[in-house]
Amino acid sequence: MLEVEISVPPTAVLSKMESVVEAACAAEGLELRLKGTLAKCPGCVHWHFQKGAQRGTLEITWWEKQRRLWCKVAAGRKGAWMEETIPRLKSVLEKRRPTGHPNQ
């Protein structure tokens, strides 16, 4: 299993994080396959993304209560596309900080 933390700055507008994650993933060519929550993280938003017909599922979880955003790849769900996509997505999400400024 692989888990990658994505930093959330103190100035982030937490209510915008969900749309920022979805936009960043769409820009990477990722397709939303599932959106829900996790019992162990009450109130979180949990997504499953895939890249076309390629093998692999990238899980992303945003837990506003804990100010925590992370990516996870479960055992047996890794795809070749993830090696480049995860670091790039992490970088984009950390740079596209959803603050209250209209140009961000």
C-alpha positions in Angstrom: 0.0 0.0 0.0 1.2 3.5 -0.8 -0.1 6.6 1.0 0.9 10.2 0.1 0.0 13.2 2.3 -0.8 16.5 0.6 -0.3 19.6 2.7 -3.2 21.9 3.4 -2.1 25.4 4.2 -3.6 27.3 7.2 -5.1 29.9 4.7 -7.0 27.3 2.8 -10.8 27.8 2.3 -11.8 24.3 3.4 -15.2 24.5 1.7 -13.5 24.7 -1.7 -11.2 21.7 -1.3 -13.6 19.2 -2.7 -14.0 21.1 -6.0 -10.3 21.8 -6.2 -9.5 18.1 -5.9 -12.0 17.1 -8.5 -10.8 19.8 -11.0 -7.1 18.8 -10.5 -7.9 15.1 -11.1 -10.0 16.0 -14.2 -7.0 18.0 -15.5 -4.9 14.9 -15.1 -7.3 12.9 -17.2 -8.6 11.0 -14.3 -12.2 9.7 -14.2 -14.3 9.7 -11.1 -15.5 6.1 -10.4 -16.8 6.5 -6.9 -17.5 9.3 -4.4 -18.5 8.7 -0.8 -17.2 8.6 2.7 -15.3 6.3 5.0 -16.7 5.0 8.2 -13.3 5.4 10.0 -13.2 9.1 9.0 -16.7 10.6 9.8 -17.6 13.5 7.5 -14.8 12.9 5.0 -15.1 12.9 1.2 -13.5 9.8 -0.4 -13.0 9.4 -4.1 -11.8 6.6 -6.4 -10.2 7.7 -9.7 -9.1 5.7 -12.7 -7.3 6.7 -15.9 -9.4 5.5 -18.8 -9.2 1.7 -19.4 -5.8 1.5 -17.7 -5.3 -0.7 -14.7 -5.3 0.9 -11.2 -7.4 2.9 -8.8 -6.2 6.0 -7.0 -8.1 6.8 -3.8 -8.1 10.4 -2.5 -9.6 11.4 0.9 -10.3 14.9 2.2 -11.2 15.0 5.9 -12.0 18.6 6.7 -12.4 18.0 10.4 -8.8 16.9 10.6 -7.5 19.3 7.8 -6.1 16.2 6.1 -5.8 15.4 2.4 -4.1 12.2 1.2 -3.8 9.8 -1.7 -3.8 6.1 -1.3 -3.1 3.1 -3.6 -4.3 -0.2 -2.0 -2.4 -3.4 -2.6 -3.4 -4.9 -5.9 -4.8 -1.6 -7.3 -1.6 0.0 -8.6 -1.3 1.1 -12.2 1.7 2.2 -14.3 0.2 5.7 -14.8 0.4 6.4 -11.0 4.2 6.8 -10.9 4.0 10.1 -12.8 0.5 11.1 -11.9 0.6 11.0 -8.1 3.7 13.4 -7.6 2.3 15.7 -10.3 -1.2 15.7 -8.6 0.4 16.3 -5.2 2.3 19.3 -6.6 -0.7 20.8 -8.3 -2.9 20.4 -5.2 -0.3 22.0 -2.9 0.1 24.9 -5.3 -3.6 25.4 -6.1 -4.3 26.2 -2.5 -8.0 27.1 -2.2 -7.8 30.4 -0.4 -10.3 33.2 -0.3 -8.6 35.0 -3.2 -10.6 35.0 -6.5 -7.7 34.3 -8.7 -6.7 31.0 -7.0 
